[in-house]
Structures are given as structure tokens and as C-alpha cells.
Amino acid sequence: MSSVLYDTPGPRAKQRNILISVVFFLLLALLAWWIWQVMDDKNQLEWTLWEPFTTEQAWTTYLLPGLGNTLKAAALAMVIALPLGAVFGIARLSDHRWVRGVAGTVVEFFRAIPVLLLMLFANEFYVRSTDISSEQRPLYAVVTGLVLYNASVLAEIVRAGILSLPKGQTEAAYAVGLRKGQTMSSILLPQAVTAMLPAIVSQLVVIVKDTALGGVMLNFPELLNSRQTLAANYANVIPSFIIVAIIFIVLNFLLTSFASWLEKRLRRSKKSTGAVLGAEDMEEINPAAIGGTFGTGGEGGGLPGTGTYTDRKKL
């Protein structure tokens, strides 16, 4: 099936693609064999190095507590960063210049600073200005850094998602008498969420992985930091790295799989039924649009060309 960006391959192109695929998988198999040989030569495949991961102590003492701290920090950062990013993203679309200016300055400032630097600044702030205990301080610093950075990135995702919608959606909403706040909450955001979901999930995966920065610099006992203690006790550095990498892969795969399921569900639920809205339905959405003044330029009006239409576009 041909399209603007893709032409259906012919017989020679199909043979070439098959040949390239076979060569690629052969090279991949050779790479895997080479890695296996190197690890075998360095005695990294000995059972004594992998045996600790079959015992309960390695998991209950090191890996599971570290995984719990990783999930805790990531969950807190997600819960705070998502609504904060949505607020700043919508604020950047405000009709008021001072609102756009403040939101844009905050977003661009924190988006330009590395997340690790934000964690270090937050840790120093909590040390000098708060009474948070030294045990809880790394968690607060990690969550603060993740929230400040990722909320600014999510704000740009929200803004781009809303701007990607056709202008006709907004114009139609104003035509039936909806104010800008009602248009944003009832028309634009529900549609933009589906378009933004892949980018939002990618950023949530980044949040999960960036918790490891707190373990390296702030001694936050997350999964990677707990791996270091485990490797020191069992002298299995390479196997511990492999196991932790597999845990991160599985964790992020579950997150992306859930997001894919949610996106499909949202798309199915938003398919139009083709039903025609009656006067009662319109009154539930915007009571001011019904009652004899719709389209007359009165208080309940909202058609283009009336004074009320311009007023409704303002926050």
C-alpha cells in the first residue's frame, strides 16, 4: 500500500530488505556471542556470582527496598509534576501577557537547568533552611529536582498538544457560547490528552530513570544505589548491573504498556456517535447560550460578530 511517505517495495526491494534483515540479525548474534565470550573469559558467568539473586536475602535486603524507594520518588514526582506542568502549559496560552510572561520565564528557566543540578541545589536548600532529617532529605531533594525539571518539560508538551488541535475546535466552541475556560476544559484538553499521551509517558519513563541520579550524588537509597551495596557484599558487579538493568527495562515496559492500553481506550471512548444535541443538552453545557438571547448579541449570545464573542475569548 503506497502513501505520500511510503512506496510499496517491488520484488527487488523486498529481496534487498530480506537480505539486510538477515545480515543485521547475523551481526546481532555475533555481537551477543562476543559479549558472552568476553564475560566467560573474565569469569563473570560463574554460578557463584549469580547465585545470590536466587536467594531471598539479596532481594529483601537490597533490591526490593531500593526498588520501593525508586517507585516512591518517581510516583511523588509524577503526581506533583503532571498537574503543575498542565497549569503552566495552559498559562502559556493565556490571553494576558503578564501570565504568559511569568509562566514562560519559569518554564524556560527550569527546563534549561540539568536535573542533577536542581537536586543538588534542593539538597543544599533543605540543609540550610529546613529541619528535615538527614534520612529524609535525599528523598525530598530528588523529588524536588524531578518536579521542577519535568514539570517544565510537561508544560511544553501540554502547550504543544493543545496548539496541535485544529482552530475550528476553538471557533466552534466560541460559536455556541462557551467561554475560554469552558472551551479549554470541555473541548481542547480532552482531545489533546490523547495526542499528548505518548510524549507524557516518555517523560514519565525519564522520571523513573532519573531517580538514579539521586543515588549517585545524594546517597538516596534507590535501586541503583542499593545495587552498589549488594555488589560490595557479594563481589558480583557485572551481574548486579545486569539484574538492575532488567528490572528497569521491565518497569518501564509495564509503564509504556499501560499507557498504550489507556491511549487505545481513550480513542475508543471519544469516537463520535453521530448524535445531534438538543436544546436540553446545550443548556447543560452552557445555560447562557439558551433562553432566547443566543445569537442576538445579548448576555447569552456568543456568535462571531457580537461583542460577547470577543469577551468570551478572554480569561
C-alpha positions as CSV (number, residue, x, y, z in Angstrom):
1,M,0.0,0.0,0.0
2,S,1.5,3.3,-1.1
3,S,1.2,6.7,0.5
4,V,2.9,10.1,0.3
5,L,5.8,9.0,2.5
6,Y,5.9,5.3,1.6
7,D,6.0,3.3,-1.7
8,T,5.2,-0.4,-1.8
9,P,8.5,-2.2,-2.4
10,G,8.9,-4.2,-5.6
11,P,10.3,-7.7,-5.9
12,R,14.0,-6.5,-5.9
13,A,13.4,-4.2,-3.0
14,K,11.8,-7.0,-1.0
15,Q,14.8,-9.2,-1.7
16,R,17.1,-6.4,-0.6
17,N,15.2,-5.8,2.6
18,I,15.2,-9.5,3.4
19,L,19.0,-9.7,2.8
20,I,19.6,-6.6,5.0
21,S,17.4,-8.1,7.8
22,V,19.3,-11.4,7.7
23,V,22.7,-9.6,7.8
24,F,21.5,-7.5,10.7
25,F,20.4,-10.5,12.8
26,L,23.7,-12.3,12.0
27,L,25.7,-9.3,13.2
28,L,23.5,-9.1,16.3
29,A,24.1,-12.8,17.0
30,L,27.8,-12.3,16.6
31,L,27.8,-9.4,19.0
32,A,25.9,-11.4,21.6
33,W,28.3,-14.3,21.1
34,W,31.3,-11.9,21.6
35,I,29.8,-10.5,24.8
36,W,29.2,-14.0,26.1
37,Q,32.8,-15.0,25.3
38,V,34.3,-11.9,27.0
39,M,32.2,-12.4,30.1
40,D,33.2,-16.1,30.2
41,D,36.9,-15.2,29.9
42,K,36.5,-12.8,32.8
43,N,34.7,-15.4,34.8
44,Q,31.6,-13.3,35.0
45,L,29.3,-16.3,34.2
46,E,30.3,-18.4,37.2
47,W,27.3,-19.6,39.2
48,T,28.7,-18.2,42.4
49,L,28.3,-14.7,41.1
50,W,24.6,-15.2,40.1
51,E,23.6,-17.5,42.9
52,P,22.8,-14.6,45.3
53,F,19.9,-13.5,43.1
54,T,18.2,-16.8,43.7
55,T,18.2,-16.2,47.5
56,E,15.7,-14.2,49.5
57,Q,18.3,-12.1,51.3
58,A,19.6,-10.3,48.2
59,W,16.1,-9.2,47.2
60,T,14.6,-8.4,50.6
61,T,17.7,-6.7,51.9
62,Y,18.9,-4.8,48.9
63,L,16.9,-4.9,45.6
64,L,13.3,-4.7,46.8
65,P,13.8,-1.8,49.3
66,G,15.8,0.0,46.6
67,L,13.0,-0.6,44.1
68,G,10.5,0.7,46.6
69,N,12.4,3.9,47.1
70,T,12.7,4.3,43.3
71,L,8.9,3.9,42.8
72,K,8.2,6.1,45.8
73,A,10.3,9.0,44.5
74,A,9.1,8.6,40.9
75,A,5.4,8.4,42.0
76,L,5.6,11.5,44.1
77,A,7.4,13.4,41.3
78,M,4.7,12.3,38.7
79,V,1.8,13.2,41.0
80,I,3.2,16.7,41.5
81,A,4.7,17.4,38.1
82,L,1.7,16.4,36.0
83,P,-0.8,18.9,37.3
84,L,1.9,21.6,37.7
85,G,3.0,21.1,34.1
86,A,-0.6,21.3,32.9
87,V,-1.1,24.6,34.8
88,F,2.0,26.2,33.4
89,G,1.3,24.8,29.9
90,I,-2.2,26.3,29.9
91,A,-0.9,29.6,31.4
92,R,1.5,29.9,28.5
93,L,-1.6,30.1,26.2
94,S,-3.3,32.8,28.3
95,D,-4.6,36.0,26.6
96,H,-2.9,38.1,29.3
97,R,0.7,39.0,28.5
98,W,1.8,39.0,32.1
99,V,0.5,35.5,32.7
100,R,2.3,34.2,29.6
101,G,5.4,36.0,30.5
102,V,5.7,34.7,34.1
103,A,4.8,31.1,33.0
104,G,7.2,31.2,30.1
105,T,10.1,32.5,32.2
106,V,9.5,29.8,34.9
107,V,9.3,27.0,32.3
108,E,12.3,28.1,30.2
109,F,14.4,28.6,33.4
110,F,13.9,25.2,34.9
111,R,13.9,23.5,31.6
112,A,17.4,24.8,30.9
113,I,19.0,23.6,34.2
114,P,20.2,19.9,34.4
115,V,18.0,17.9,36.7
116,L,21.0,16.8,38.7
117,L,22.0,20.4,39.5
118,L,18.4,21.0,40.6
119,M,18.7,18.1,43.0
120,L,21.9,19.4,44.4
121,F,20.5,22.9,44.9
122,A,17.4,21.5,46.6
123,N,19.5,19.4,48.9
124,E,21.6,22.4,49.9
125,F,18.4,24.4,50.5
126,Y,16.9,21.8,52.7
127,V,20.2,21.5,54.7
128,R,20.4,25.3,55.3
129,S,16.8,26.3,55.5
130,T,14.7,23.5,56.9
131,D,14.7,21.0,59.8
132,I,14.2,17.9,57.6
133,S,16.1,14.9,58.9
134,S,19.2,13.7,57.1
135,E,17.4,10.4,56.4
136,Q,14.5,12.1,54.6
137,R,16.5,14.9,53.0
138,P,17.7,12.9,49.9
139,L,14.1,11.9,49.1
140,Y,12.9,15.5,49.3
141,A,15.8,16.7,47.2
142,V,15.3,14.1,44.5
143,V,11.6,14.7,44.2
144,T,12.1,18.5,44.2
145,G,14.6,18.3,41.3
146,L,12.5,15.9,39.3
147,V,9.3,18.0,39.8
148,L,11.0,21.3,38.8
149,Y,12.6,19.9,35.7
150,N,9.9,17.6,34.5
151,A,7.0,20.0,35.2
152,S,8.6,22.5,32.8
153,V,9.0,19.8,30.1
154,L,5.5,18.6,30.6
155,A,4.3,22.2,30.3
156,E,5.7,22.4,26.8
157,I,4.1,19.0,26.0
158,V,0.7,20.3,27.1
159,R,1.1,23.6,25.2
160,A,2.2,21.8,22.0
161,G,-0.7,19.3,22.4
162,I,-3.3,22.0,22.7
163,L,-1.8,24.0,19.8
164,S,-1.8,20.9,17.6
165,L,-5.6,20.8,17.6
166,P,-7.5,22.5,14.6
167,K,-8.5,26.1,15.2
168,G,-12.0,25.1,14.2
169,Q,-12.5,23.3,17.5
170,T,-12.0,26.6,19.4
171,E,-14.0,28.7,17.0
172,A,-16.9,26.2,17.2
173,A,-16.9,26.3,21.0
174,Y,-17.0,30.1,21.0
175,A,-19.8,30.0,18.4
176,V,-22.0,28.0,20.8
177,G,-21.3,30.5,23.6
178,L,-18.6,28.7,25.6
179,R,-16.0,30.9,27.5
180,K,-12.3,30.2,27.1
181,G,-12.1,28.3,30.4
182,Q,-15.0,26.1,29.4
183,T,-13.5,25.6,25.9
184,M,-10.2,24.6,27.4
185,S,-11.7,22.1,30.0
186,S,-14.5,20.7,27.9
187,I,-13.2,20.8,24.3
188,L,-9.5,21.2,24.0
189,L,-7.9,19.3,26.9
190,P,-9.9,16.1,26.5
191,Q,-8.8,15.9,22.8
192,A,-5.3,17.0,23.5
193,V,-4.7,14.4,26.2
194,T,-4.8,11.6,23.7
195,A,-2.3,13.3,21.4
196,M,0.0,14.2,24.3
197,L,-0.1,10.7,25.9
198,P,2.9,9.2,24.1
199,A,5.1,12.2,24.9
200,I,3.9,12.3,28.5
201,V,4.7,8.6,29.0
202,S,8.1,9.1,27.6
203,Q,8.7,11.8,30.2
204,L,7.4,9.6,33.0
205,V,9.9,6.9,31.9
206,V,12.6,9.6,32.2
207,I,11.4,10.4,35.7
208,V,11.8,6.7,36.8
209,K,15.3,6.5,35.4
210,D,16.4,9.9,36.7
211,T,15.8,8.8,40.3
212,A,19.2,7.0,39.9
213,L,20.9,10.4,39.9
214,G,19.9,10.9,43.5
215,G,21.5,7.6,44.4
216,V,24.8,8.6,42.8
217,M,25.2,12.1,44.2
218,L,22.9,12.3,47.2
219,N,23.2,8.7,48.5
220,F,19.5,8.3,48.1
221,P,18.9,4.5,48.7
222,E,17.2,3.8,45.4
223,L,17.6,0.7,43.2
224,L,21.0,1.6,41.6
225,N,22.4,2.7,45.0
226,S,21.2,-0.5,46.7
227,R,22.9,-2.5,43.9
228,Q,26.2,-0.9,44.9
229,T,25.9,-2.2,48.4
230,L,24.8,-5.6,47.1
231,A,27.8,-5.8,44.7
232,A,30.2,-4.9,47.5
233,N,28.9,-7.7,49.7
234,Y,28.8,-10.4,47.0
235,A,31.6,-9.2,44.7
236,N,29.4,-9.5,41.6
237,V,29.5,-6.1,40.0
238,I,28.6,-7.1,36.4
239,P,25.8,-9.5,37.3
240,S,24.3,-6.9,39.6
241,F,24.3,-4.3,36.9
242,I,22.6,-6.7,34.5
243,I,19.9,-7.6,37.0
244,V,19.2,-4.0,37.8
245,A,19.1,-3.1,34.1
246,I,16.5,-5.9,33.6
247,I,14.4,-4.6,36.5
248,F,14.4,-1.1,34.9
249,I,13.5,-2.5,31.5
250,V,10.6,-4.5,32.9
251,L,9.4,-1.5,35.0
252,N,9.4,0.9,32.0
253,F,7.9,-1.7,29.7
254,L,5.0,-2.1,32.1
255,L,4.5,1.7,32.2
256,T,4.5,2.1,28.4
257,S,2.2,-0.9,28.0
258,F,-0.3,0.6,30.4
259,A,-0.1,3.9,28.6
260,S,-0.7,2.2,25.2
261,W,-3.7,0.5,26.6
262,L,-5.0,3.7,28.1
263,E,-4.5,5.6,24.8
264,K,-6.4,3.0,22.9
265,R,-9.2,3.1,25.4
266,L,-9.4,6.9,25.3
267,R,-9.5,6.9,21.5
268,R,-12.4,4.3,21.5
269,S,-14.3,6.3,24.1
270,K,-14.0,9.5,22.2
271,K,-15.4,8.3,18.9
272,S,-18.4,10.3,17.9
273,T,-21.8,8.5,18.0
274,G,-23.2,10.9,15.4
275,A,-26.0,12.0,17.8
276,V,-27.5,15.5,17.4
277,L,-27.5,17.6,20.6
278,G,-30.9,19.1,21.5
279,A,-31.7,22.2,23.4
280,E,-31.6,20.5,26.8
281,D,-28.1,19.1,26.1
282,M,-26.8,22.5,25.1
283,E,-28.3,24.0,28.2
284,E,-26.4,21.6,30.4
285,I,-23.1,22.6,28.7
286,N,-23.8,26.4,28.7
287,P,-27.1,27.6,30.2
288,A,-26.4,31.1,29.0
289,A,-26.4,30.0,25.4
290,I,-30.1,29.0,25.7
291,G,-33.0,31.2,26.6
292,G,-33.8,33.4,23.6
293,T,-30.6,35.5,23.7
294,F,-28.4,33.2,21.7
295,G,-27.1,34.9,18.6
296,T,-28.7,38.2,19.4
297,G,-25.7,39.9,20.9
298,G,-27.2,39.9,24.4
299,E,-25.7,38.4,27.5
300,G,-26.3,34.8,26.4
301,G,-25.0,35.4,22.9
302,G,-21.8,34.1,21.6
303,L,-21.8,34.2,17.8
304,P,-18.9,35.7,15.9
305,G,-19.6,39.4,15.2
306,T,-21.2,40.2,18.5
307,G,-19.5,42.0,21.4
308,T,-19.9,39.0,23.7
309,Y,-17.9,36.7,21.4
310,T,-14.8,38.8,21.9
311,D,-15.3,39.0,25.7
312,R,-15.6,35.2,25.9
313,K,-12.2,34.7,24.4
314,K,-10.6,36.4,27.4
315,L,-9.7,34.6,30.6
